Amino acid sequence: MASAHNNISLIQMLLQANTNPHLKTLKGINALVIASYHGNYEVVQLLISKGVDYEHQQEDEGHIQIAELLLKENVNPNVQDKNGQNAFMLACGEGHAQIVELLLKKNFDPNVQETVASGWNAFMLACAEGHTQIVELLLKEKVDPSVQNKNGWNAFMM
């Protein structure tokens, strides 16, 4: 709760009391993921400084400052969630153009496909959700629009 509500003083007290900030839920979510999701920059910064890991890819509601901080701290944006999606795919599917642009500037491969479920890529997700600004960004980055998912569908069929 302290991470979700940006309660720095409570988090500092918990850390001083040797409460384990690395614990995760059954879904792999820890305090850092929760703080990131809620856009709580100071909490994210504090938890990273304490070595808390960000292995679970969670949509961060488009918080560009959080994305910049995580990249600055060398958090791996290629980590996939249980469905095989990474941060780039999530940003494209949710319509977070600023984060998409940020990751593209970091030479993120826009053609990567998730491998667990359907074989969709970021371009397919953006098309399916109607995010035209992201579709345009990806086309400028030479995304391959003819890539097919596991069912043989491409972005034009979404």
C-alpha positions as CSV (number, residue, x, y, z in Angstrom):
1,M,0.0,0.0,0.0
2,A,2.8,2.4,0.8
3,S,4.2,2.0,-2.7
4,A,0.8,2.6,-4.3
5,H,0.1,5.7,-2.3
6,N,3.6,7.3,-2.7
7,N,4.2,7.2,1.1
8,I,8.0,7.8,1.1
9,S,8.2,8.2,4.9
10,L,6.4,4.9,5.6
11,I,8.6,3.1,3.0
12,Q,11.7,4.5,4.6
13,M,10.5,3.3,8.0
14,L,9.8,-0.1,6.6
15,L,13.3,-0.3,5.0
16,Q,14.9,0.8,8.3
17,A,13.0,-2.0,10.1
18,N,14.5,-4.4,7.6
19,T,11.2,-5.2,5.9
20,N,12.0,-7.2,2.7
21,P,11.3,-4.9,-0.3
22,H,12.1,-7.8,-2.7
23,L,9.0,-9.9,-1.9
24,K,6.7,-10.6,-4.8
25,T,3.0,-11.6,-5.1
26,L,2.1,-14.9,-6.7
27,K,1.9,-13.0,-10.0
28,G,5.5,-11.7,-9.6
29,I,4.6,-8.1,-8.6
30,N,6.7,-6.3,-6.1
31,A,6.7,-2.8,-4.5
32,L,8.7,-1.4,-7.4
33,V,6.2,-2.6,-10.0
34,I,3.3,-1.2,-8.0
35,A,5.0,2.2,-7.5
36,S,5.8,2.3,-11.3
37,Y,2.2,1.5,-12.2
38,H,1.0,4.4,-10.1
39,G,3.6,6.8,-11.4
40,N,5.3,7.3,-8.0
41,Y,8.7,8.5,-9.2
42,E,10.3,9.1,-5.7
43,V,9.3,5.6,-4.5
44,V,10.6,4.0,-7.7
45,Q,13.9,5.9,-7.3
46,L,14.2,4.9,-3.6
47,L,13.4,1.2,-4.3
48,I,15.9,1.0,-7.2
49,S,18.6,2.6,-5.0
50,K,17.9,-0.3,-2.6
51,G,18.4,-2.9,-5.3
52,V,14.8,-3.9,-5.8
53,D,14.4,-5.7,-9.1
54,Y,12.0,-4.8,-11.9
55,E,11.6,-8.2,-13.6
56,H,7.9,-8.2,-14.0
57,Q,6.7,-6.2,-17.1
58,Q,3.6,-4.3,-16.0
59,E,2.0,-1.5,-18.0
60,D,3.0,1.7,-16.3
61,E,0.0,3.8,-17.4
62,G,2.2,5.8,-19.7
63,H,4.4,7.5,-17.0
64,I,7.3,8.7,-19.2
65,Q,9.4,9.8,-16.3
66,I,9.2,6.3,-14.7
67,A,10.1,4.7,-18.1
68,E,13.1,7.1,-18.4
69,L,14.2,6.3,-14.8
70,L,14.0,2.5,-15.4
71,L,16.0,2.7,-18.6
72,K,18.6,5.0,-16.9
73,E,18.9,2.3,-14.2
74,N,19.5,-0.3,-16.9
75,V,16.3,-2.2,-16.3
76,N,15.9,-4.6,-19.1
77,P,12.9,-3.6,-21.3
78,N,13.0,-6.9,-23.1
79,V,11.7,-8.9,-20.1
80,Q,8.5,-10.6,-21.1
81,D,5.4,-11.0,-18.9
82,K,3.6,-14.3,-18.6
83,N,1.9,-13.7,-21.9
84,G,5.2,-13.1,-23.7
85,Q,4.8,-9.3,-24.0
86,N,7.5,-6.8,-23.2
87,A,7.4,-3.2,-22.3
88,F,7.4,-2.1,-25.9
89,M,4.5,-4.3,-26.9
90,L,2.5,-3.1,-23.8
91,A,3.2,0.6,-24.6
92,C,2.1,0.1,-28.3
93,G,-1.0,-1.8,-27.3
94,E,-2.0,0.8,-24.7
95,G,-1.3,3.8,-26.9
96,H,1.6,5.3,-25.0
97,A,3.3,7.1,-27.9
98,Q,5.9,8.9,-25.7
99,I,7.1,5.6,-24.3
100,V,7.1,4.0,-27.7
101,E,9.3,6.9,-29.0
102,L,11.6,6.6,-26.0
103,L,12.1,2.8,-26.6
104,L,12.6,3.3,-30.3
105,K,15.4,5.9,-29.6
106,K,17.0,3.1,-27.5
107,N,17.2,0.9,-30.6
108,F,14.3,-1.3,-29.5
109,D,13.4,-3.8,-32.3
110,P,9.8,-3.1,-33.3
111,N,9.5,-6.4,-35.1
112,V,9.8,-8.6,-32.0
113,Q,6.9,-11.1,-31.6
114,E,5.6,-12.5,-28.3
115,T,6.2,-16.2,-28.3
116,V,4.0,-17.5,-25.5
117,A,0.4,-17.1,-26.7
118,S,-0.6,-15.7,-30.2
119,G,2.6,-14.5,-31.8
120,W,1.5,-10.9,-32.0
121,N,4.0,-8.1,-32.3
122,A,3.8,-4.4,-31.2
123,F,2.5,-3.3,-34.7
124,M,-0.4,-5.8,-34.6
125,L,-1.3,-4.6,-31.1
126,A,-1.3,-0.9,-32.1
127,C,-3.4,-1.7,-35.2
128,A,-5.9,-3.8,-33.3
129,E,-6.4,-1.0,-30.7
130,G,-6.6,1.7,-33.3
131,H,-3.5,3.7,-32.1
132,T,-2.8,5.5,-35.4
133,Q,0.0,7.7,-34.1
134,I,1.9,4.6,-32.9
135,V,1.2,2.8,-36.2
136,E,2.7,5.8,-38.1
137,L,5.8,5.7,-35.7
138,L,6.3,2.0,-36.3
139,L,6.0,2.3,-40.1
140,K,8.7,5.1,-40.0
141,E,10.9,2.7,-38.1
142,K,10.6,0.1,-40.9
143,V,8.4,-2.4,-39.0
144,D,7.4,-5.3,-41.2
145,P,3.6,-5.0,-41.6
146,S,3.4,-8.4,-43.3
147,V,4.4,-10.4,-40.2
148,Q,1.9,-13.0,-39.3
149,N,0.8,-14.3,-35.9
150,K,0.4,-18.0,-35.0
151,N,-3.0,-18.1,-36.8
152,G,-1.6,-16.6,-40.0
153,W,-3.1,-13.2,-39.4
154,N,-1.2,-10.0,-40.1
155,A,-1.9,-6.4,-39.0
156,F,-4.3,-5.7,-41.9
157,M,-6.6,-8.5,-40.6
158,M,-6.7,-7.2,-37.0
